[in-house]
Amino acid sequence: MWKFEFPWLFVLLPLPLFVWWLIPAYRTTAAAIRMPFFREMAEAAGEQPAPGGVRLRRNWLQRLLLPLLWSLLVLAAAKPVYVEAPIIEEAPARDLMLAIDLSGSMATRDFVNQAGERMDRLSAVKQVVADFITKRTRDRIGLVVFGDAAYPQAPLTLDHDSVQILLNQMQIGMAGPRTALGDAIGLTVKLMADSTAEEKVLILLTDGNDTSSAIPPERAAEIAKSHKLVVHTIGIGDPNTSGEDKVDLAALAQIASITGGRAFRALGQQQELAAVYATLDALTPQKIKREIYRPQRDYFWLPLAAALSLFTLYHVLAWLLSLLRAPHRATASSTAPTTTPHQADHGN
């Protein structure tokens, strides 16, 4: 798209017409005497008379060139620019907090990887979450761990390498043996209170039911909803297990429903857990497009260069023509009637 930075300068286009119309041409008169025998007098005195004045006349090329040059100069002063396509930046669309259960039941070796090897639940979670973090290059990501209580492990940051390091340092039981789901949600609300992201998301992963929260999970979910925090829940482990280690899928589904999130389950296969995170990756697209600026290229030099080239070309051609006409003028002057210099310069 083309535009002019200073379009108001086009009002100067008719300026030469106003100057020609309002300001008269400079004229002067002087006395002159015609002397038919001037050349003979000069030769008798041993003098060489200088050539007389020449009255300059405009030619058709000048009449065409002068308005064109003025138009090109005004065009250059108006500064034409070409506005290119906008530069789009894919900026972070949301803040993601990952809350991971580190209770003692996460040591249960009931997950099977792609090689068919058994592994504990936390090891399976670490591998899948690490891959998930790697893909979310534009989102701020933080970590919360919970057991008897909830603790911030990594603040919201774009430094995903640091998040990966802190993820690898997680150990089973480091937050206590029990499960505090409500506290994990409440802590996330507090950590995201100052977030200006368009969307705030918590991915809550646990293999047990709530046993030690100071605030009931359902109440924590309502508080999260009031702060526009969407909670997706992932239940892992065997729901048929009895006691505190039994994952309460119904409670997790209710938490997700209150906040507008989704509830998932991954039982025994690492591929199942990876599929859950792949679904979450699709549910929370990581980038939004935002126009940063539109590059502009200045082209004022084009009309300026054209004007300078035409001006130079005209004068070069005029100089060449004067060289070609010089012998003819010398011949014509030798046969023309002689006049005084004043007569040639100013006329009668």
C-alpha positions, -999 to 999 in steps of 0.1 A, spaced: 0 0 0 13 34 -10 9 66 11 25 100 15 39 112 48 32 148 40 3 149 16 -5 185 24 26 196 4 7 190 -28 -9 224 -23 24 238 -35 19 224 -70 2 256 -84 27 279 -67 47 286 -99 15 297 -116 7 322 -88 43 335 -89 41 340 -127 7 357 -124 13 379 -94 50 389 -98 58 406 -131 91 398 -149 120 420 -143 126 444 -172 151 472 -178 158 497 -207 190 514 -219 198 538 -248 216 523 -278 231 538 -310 231 520 -343 265 523 -360 268 506 -395 305 512 -395 313 500 -360 334 470 -371 355 493 -393 361 517 -364 371 489 -342 396 475 -368 410 510 -373 416 513 -336 431 478 -334 404 465 -311 385 432 -313 348 438 -304 332 414 -280 301 395 -292 268 412 -285 242 401 -260 219 373 -269 182 374 -260 173 341 -245 140 325 -256 122 296 -241 118 265 -262 90 239 -261 112 216 -241 117 241 -213 79 248 -212 74 210 -208 103 203 -185 99 231 -159 64 220 -147 75 184 -147 106 191 -125 85 212 -101 60 183 -98 87 158 -91 102 180 -64 69 184 -47 63 147 -50 97 140 -33 89 165 -6 56 148 2 77 117 9 61 87 -8 64 55 12 54 19 6 37 2 36 45 -35 36 26 -63 51 24 -61 89 49 -79 111 30 -104 132 44 -116 166 30 -147 181 28 -137 218 20 -157 248 -17 -163 250 -19 -176 286 -2 -185 318 0 -222 326 5 -236 361 11 -273 366 2 -288 400 16 -322 406 8 -346 434 39 -358 453 22 -380 479 36 -414 488 13 -432 464 31 -417 434 58 -443 441 34 -471 429 50 -489 399 19 -494 379 28 -474 348 41 -491 317 62 -472 291 64 -478 254 91 -504 259 68 -524 282 89 -516 313 72 -508 346 79 -474 362 65 -454 391 38 -428 386 60 -398 392 86 -409 366 59 -413 340 45 -379 349 79 -362 347 86 -376 312 53 -365 298 52 -331 315 88 -324 303 77 -330 267 46 -308 272 67 -279 286 91 -282 256 62 -277 232 49 -246 250 76 -223 240 55 -191 241 37 -196 274 47 -187 309 48 -219 329 50 -225 366 50 -255 389 32 -262 422 37 -294 442 14 -306 468 11 -333 495 2 -324 531 2 -288 518 9 -270 485 42 -253 477 54 -232 448 81 -251 429 86 -227 400 71 -192 394 54 -183 361 83 -178 337 94 -181 301 127 -197 313 115 -232 305 150 -247 311 148 -237 347 113 -252 350 127 -284 335 154 -285 361 130 -280 390 107 -306 375 136 -331 375 143 -323 412 109 -333 424 109 -363 447 81 -384 460 70 -374 495 89 -341 495 56 -323 502 43 -349 526 25 -382 523 -11 -369 520 -30 -350 493 -42 -314 496 -61 -307 463 -79 -276 476 -47 -260 488 -31 -266 454 -59 -248 437 -59 -220 463 -21 -215 460 -24 -213 422 -51 -186 424 -27 -166 447 3 -171 424 -17 -160 393 -34 -130 410 -12 -105 392 -12 -122 358 -23 -101 329 -26 -131 305 -58 -134 284 -63 -169 298 -50 -186 330 -49 -224 332 -41 -249 359 -35 -285 351 -40 -305 383 -26 -340 384 -32 -364 413 -35 -400 422 -55 -397 453 -84 -380 469 -83 -349 491 -72 -357 526 -55 -326 541 -67 -294 525 -75 -264 546 -101 -254 520 -125 -279 503 -116 -285 467 -151 -275 455 -148 -241 473 -113 -236 459 -127 -243 424 -154 -216 429 -127 -191 440 -106 -201 409 -136 -195 387 -141 -160 402 -105 -153 392 -110 -166 357 -87 -196 363 -96 -227 342 -87 -260 359 -81 -292 340 -78 -322 361 -60 -355 355 -66 -385 377 -40 -413 375 -40 -446 393 -66 -473 399 -100 -459 409 -108 -493 425 -81 -489 451 -94 -485 486 -83 -460 512 -66 -426 508 -48 -437 476 -80 -441 457 -83 -414 431 -117 -396 433 -126 -391 397 -160 -377 405 -144 -349 426 -119 -341 399 -147 -339 373 -166 -315 396 -136 -293 400 -131 -291 363 -168 -285 356 -170 -256 380 -141 -237 364 -150 -246 328 -122 -271 323 -121 -308 315 -114 -339 335 -92 -367 322 -79 -400 335 -48 -420 327 -46 -455 342 -14 -475 338 -1 -466 304 23 -438 298 9 -434 263 -25 -426 279 -10 -398 300 8 -385 269 -25 -385 250 -41 -365 278 -14 -338 276 -17 -338 238 -54 -331 242 -46 -303 267 -21 -289 242 -49 -287 216 -74 -272 241 -50 -245 251 -34 -231 219 -2 -215 230 0 -184 207 -20 -154 197 -11 -132 168 -5 -96 174 5 -69 149 37 -52 160 44 -28 132 42 -23 95 75 -18 77 77 12 55 101 19 27 109 55 17 108 62 -20 113 100 -20 146 95 -37 130 82 -69 112 115 -79 142 134 -66 166 114 -87 143 116 -117 142 154 -114 180 157 -111 186 134 -140 162 153 -163 177 186 -152 212 174 -159 203 157 -192 187 189 -205 218 210 -197 241 185 -212 221 184 -244 219 222 -245 257 224 -241 263 199 -269 239 218 -292 257 250 -284 290 234 -294 275 222 -327 260 256 -335 292 276 -326 308 274 -361 275 285 -377 272 315 -354 308 326 -361 300 325 -399 268 344 -395 283 371 -373 310 379 -399 284 388 -425 259 405 -401 256 443 -398 278 456 -370 262 472 -340 274 487 -308 274 465 -277 246 485 -261 224 481 -290 228 443 -290 223 440 -253 191 460 -248 176 469 -281 160 502 -289 
